[in-house]
């Protein structure tokens, strides 16, 4: 289902090695994504070339810009169809990945892909603001990832409580997100984080992408995250 030639051409600058078995796992995921999407809406991106570049290569760009140690503990917040978490896990099975989403059907799809590929991950069917208040998950991850789930002030309140001090929140955004980054600085600071890097790059020609690397420098105050209605109606600004 993936365009193999286009895939390798797109990731050639990433300095990563995708061997045949890794590509096979990613390709199986893409095949299951397109097939499942016929009966349950997982993605608006359906053409094989677009899926190859805009989903799979895009997620792997994380490894170009961020050093993820062996056996790193990562939570993918609002994982949806598994981007970026499932791509990261299938590329690096050593990663201890937790897939968090409030939609059980989407998590069922991810579980099916993991089983089909012989890879294990934790499936967590909860809302982010509920999970982040549980001692098992609060400030217990090396990294939190999220891909275009919400505006940065909102997203930071959902994600930063999961990250331990010294860890990193990786926010994948469109290149055109300067305003929300500016608006998000206060909330990030209040939640115990600081923007370490704001990386804009071309995935392919005329396709700019952005990765925001947010370092967790102090504990998140216990009042956060607030209930979802408060987070969405009154973002920290």
N, C-alpha and C positions, 0 to 999 in steps of 0.2 A: 504493500500500500504506500509506503514511503518511496519517493523518487531517490534512489540510492546515489546516483551521480550528483544530483542537485544537493542532497544532504551533505555529502563529503566536500563538495565545492564550497558550500556555505560555512561549514565549520572549520575549514582548513587553517584559519588564523587563530583558532581557539587554543592550540597547543594541547589537545587532548587526543587520546588514542581510543577510537571506537573500533574494536575488533569485530569479527564476524558474529560471535555469539551475542555480543552486546547489541549490535545492529539488529539481529534477529528478534531480541526482546522488544526493542523499540518499534520494530516493524509490526510485530504481533499486536502491540498496544494500538498502533495506528489503525490496523485492520479491524480490531474490536471496537475502536472508537467510531469508525465510519459505519460499521454494521449496526451497532447499538443506537447510533444517532438516527437511524431510520425509524425507530419506534419510540425513542425517548430523546428529547432535545439536550444534547451535551455540548454542542459547539455549532456556531454559525459558520465556521470555516470548514468547508467540506471537500474542496478540490485537493487531490493528492499533493500537488506542488505547493499549494498554500499551507496545507497541514505540515508538510515537510519543513518549510521555512518559518512560518509564523508561529507554530506551536513548538515543534521539536528542536530545531536549531536555536530558536529564540531562548528556550529554557536552558539549553546547554551553555549559552553564553555566560551564565553565572560562573562557570568554572574558569573562564578566561580572566575574570575580574576579582574573584573572591577565592581565597584559599580555604578549602573545606577539609579539615583533617580527617584521617581515617577514623571510622566509627563515630563520627560526629552525630549528635542528637539534634534532629530537626523536626519542627512542626510546620506543616503546610496549612495555613489558616484560610478557610473558605476554599478548600482544594478543588471543588467542583468536579470537572472531568479529569483532574489530576495534574494540572499545570500550575507551578512547575514541579511539584513534589514527586509525581510518579515518573517523570522523565529523569529526575535526579537519582531516584532510587534504582531504576532499571539500568542506568549508566554506572552507578556506584552502589552495588548491593550491600557494601559494608555500612552504609549510612543507616542509622537508626531513625527511620522515618515514621512520624505520626501524621495521619491524614485526618484533618478535622473539617467536618461540614455538618450543617443542620439538615441536609436533605439525604435521607437514608438510601434512596434509589441511586444517587450518585456514588455514595460510598460502596454500595453493592457492586456497581460497575468496576470500581477500583479494586475491590476484593477479587472479582473474577479475573482481572488482568494479572494481579499478583499471583493467584493460583495457577493461571495458565503459564506464567513465566517462571514458576518455581521460586518466587522471591517472597519474603515475609515483611510485613509492615503492620503497624498498629492502626486500626480503624476506630475513629472516635466520633460517635454520633451525638454531638452536643452543639449548642450555640457557643461561640467564642467567649462571650462575656461570662457564661456559666463555667466553662472549662477552666478559664483563667483564675477562677476563685477556688479551685480545688488544689489542695497542697501538693498532690501528685504531679500537677502540671505547671503550677505557678513558678516562674523564674527557675525552670528546670531544664531549659533547652539551650544548646550552644547557638542555634540559629532559629529564627522564625522566617518563613517565606510567605509572600502573598503577591498575587499577580492581578493587578487592576481590579481589586475587589471593591474598593471605595476610595473616596478622597483621602489624602494623606492624614489630615487631622483626625478623621474618624478611624482610619485603618491603624494608625499608631496606637490608639486606645485599645483596639482589639488584639494587637500583636505584641507590643512591647511587654505587657505583663507576663508573657510566657518566657521571655528571654532572661537568662541569668546574667548577673553583673559580669561584664567582660565579654559577653556574647554579642551577637549581631542580628538585627532585623534587616532582611533583604527585601526591599520593595521594588517590584518590577512595574514600571510605569511607561506611559507613552512619552515621547520626547517633548510633546507640547504640554508640560505640566508644571511650568515655572511658578504659576500663581499658587497652586495648592502646596507646592514645596515651601514657598514663602509663608503661607498661612499655617503650615504644619510645624514650623520651627518652635513655636511656643509650646504646643501640645507635646512635642517630642521631648522638650526640655523638662516639662512638668512630670512627664511619665518616666523620667530617668535616662533619657537617651540624648544623643547628639549626632548630627549628620557628619559622618566621617568622610564619605566620598559621594559625589553626585556625578555619575558617569553617563555620558551620552555617546552613543556609538551607532554606526551604520551596520545593521545586520546584513543587508545587501545594499546595493546602490539605491539611493533614494528611499530607504526604509530605516529611518532613525529610531533607536530604542533608548530606554533609560533604565539604569539600575541605581537605586539609592541605597547606600550602605550606612545603616544607622547603628552606632555603637551604644551598648547599654553601659552607662557609666555609674549609675546608682540605682538602688531599689525603687520600684514603682510604689508610690503611696498606696496604702491599703484600700482607699476609697475607689480606686480604679481597678478594673473597668466598671463603669456605671451600667445600669440597665440599658438595653439597646435603644429604647425610645429616647432616653436622655442623650445618648451618644449621637444619634442621628439628628435630633432636634436642636441640641445645644453643643456642637463640637467645641472642644477646647481650642480657643484662638487667642 
